[in-house]
Amino acid sequence: MKDYEEFYSFMEEYIDFYDEVCENEKQKTDALQSDDHQAINNILSEYQVYVSKVEMYEKKRSELFKKLGLEGKSFRQIIDTETGDRKEELEDLLYDFSDAVAKASEYNKRSLDIVRKNLKENGVQGYDGITDPACYDKKGNVSEKNYQTGILDRQA
């Protein structure tokens, strides 16, 4: 692969970002478990920053893949084009990336379970599984206009 170092460096940076997302998701889960409203509010107010960052990383990834002739390829397909030490290094990166996203997703799932339980205990019925607050209009109804994919909807 041409510009291997640039690709590798970007993927390390992207993994670091998802490690940061994972830590934020863990803090959110801990705050929900302890019913710490101030912490919950602080964490949720930071959410938009993460959404903006993931959009920036996805744009940067798309541009880099196009530049390197990797457009439309999965990480696995890219790894399969390499041999030797490079292939092994990329396998490690794929593992780290997948692990970071999986851990963040697991914390997010736990948080959602806590929220669902609390909603049910407080008599809120009809929760339909939409998790992004941007999906709701000002009246609390699901808004098709504002629906977007979450930051944890990533595949390697």
DANOR-V739379 format. One record per residue. PHI is phi in whole degrees, -180 to 180 (NA if undefined). OMEGA is omega in degrees with one decimal (none if undefined). Layout:
phi=PHI omega=OMEGA
phi=PHI omega=OMEGA
//
This chain:
phi=NA omega=175.6
phi=-74 omega=179.5
phi=56 omega=-179.9
phi=-56 omega=-177.4
phi=-62 omega=178.5
phi=-65 omega=177.8
phi=-62 omega=-177.6
phi=-61 omega=-179.4
phi=-62 omega=178.3
phi=-62 omega=-178.1
phi=-66 omega=174.9
phi=-62 omega=178.8
phi=-63 omega=179.7
phi=-64 omega=177.4
phi=-65 omega=176.9
phi=-58 omega=177.3
phi=-61 omega=-179.5
phi=-69 omega=171.0
phi=-64 omega=176.7
phi=-65 omega=176.6
phi=-60 omega=179.6
phi=-60 omega=179.2
phi=-63 omega=177.4
phi=-63 omega=178.7
phi=-66 omega=177.2
phi=-64 omega=178.7
phi=-62 omega=178.6
phi=-64 omega=178.8
phi=-62 omega=178.8
phi=-61 omega=179.9
phi=-65 omega=178.3
phi=-67 omega=179.2
phi=-64 omega=-178.4
phi=-91 omega=179.3
phi=58 omega=179.7
phi=-86 omega=-173.7
phi=-62 omega=179.4
phi=-65 omega=178.6
phi=-64 omega=178.6
phi=-59 omega=-179.5
phi=-61 omega=179.3
phi=-62 omega=-178.0
phi=-66 omega=-179.8
phi=-68 omega=177.8
phi=-69 omega=177.0
phi=-80 omega=-174.3
phi=-56 omega=-178.0
phi=-61 omega=176.5
phi=-62 omega=179.5
phi=-66 omega=177.8
phi=-61 omega=179.2
phi=-63 omega=-179.7
phi=-65 omega=-179.1
phi=-66 omega=176.3
phi=-64 omega=178.6
phi=-64 omega=179.5
phi=-65 omega=179.6
phi=-66 omega=177.2
phi=-65 omega=179.6
phi=-63 omega=178.6
phi=-62 omega=-179.4
phi=-61 omega=178.9
phi=-64 omega=179.9
phi=-65 omega=180.0
phi=-61 omega=178.7
phi=-65 omega=180.0
phi=-59 omega=-176.5
phi=-89 omega=-179.4
phi=75 omega=-177.6
phi=-109 omega=-176.1
phi=-55 omega=177.7
phi=84 omega=-178.7
phi=-95 omega=174.0
phi=-82 omega=177.3
phi=-58 omega=179.4
phi=-59 omega=179.3
phi=-64 omega=178.4
phi=-66 omega=178.5
phi=-58 omega=-176.8
phi=-66 omega=176.9
phi=-87 omega=-176.9
phi=-100 omega=177.5
phi=-138 omega=172.3
phi=62 omega=-176.2
phi=-61 omega=-180.0
phi=-62 omega=179.7
phi=-61 omega=179.6
phi=-63 omega=177.7
phi=-62 omega=-179.5
phi=-69 omega=175.5
phi=-60 omega=177.9
phi=-63 omega=178.4
phi=-63 omega=179.3
phi=-60 omega=178.0
phi=-61 omega=-179.1
phi=-63 omega=179.3
phi=-64 omega=-179.6
phi=-61 omega=-180.0
phi=-65 omega=-179.4
phi=-63 omega=179.6
phi=-67 omega=-179.9
phi=-64 omega=179.2
phi=-64 omega=178.5
phi=-62 omega=178.9
phi=-64 omega=179.3
phi=-66 omega=176.1
phi=-62 omega=178.7
phi=-62 omega=178.2
phi=-62 omega=178.6
phi=-62 omega=178.0
phi=-61 omega=179.7
phi=-63 omega=177.1
phi=-62 omega=178.4
phi=-63 omega=-179.6
phi=-63 omega=178.7
phi=-59 omega=179.7
phi=-61 omega=179.9
phi=-64 omega=177.8
phi=-63 omega=179.8
phi=-64 omega=179.5
phi=-63 omega=179.8
phi=-95 omega=173.7
phi=80 omega=177.2
phi=-88 omega=-178.8
phi=-106 omega=173.3
phi=80 omega=175.7
phi=-62 omega=-171.6
phi=-105 omega=172.9
phi=93 omega=176.8
phi=-76 omega=-169.6
phi=-106 omega=-175.3
phi=-91 omega=-178.9
phi=-60 omega=178.0
phi=-70 omega=-179.4
phi=-82 omega=-176.1
phi=-113 omega=174.8
phi=-84 omega=-175.4
phi=-65 omega=179.8
phi=-91 omega=179.2
phi=90 omega=178.6
phi=-88 omega=177.8
phi=-64 omega=-178.3
phi=-110 omega=177.5
phi=-62 omega=-178.2
phi=-63 omega=-174.5
phi=-95 omega=-176.2
phi=-67 omega=177.3
phi=-146 omega=179.4
phi=-79 omega=-179.9
phi=-80 omega=-176.9
phi=-73 omega=-179.5
phi=-99 omega=179.2
phi=-87 omega=-176.9
phi=-125 omega=172.7
phi=-128 omega=180.0
phi=-79 omega=none
//
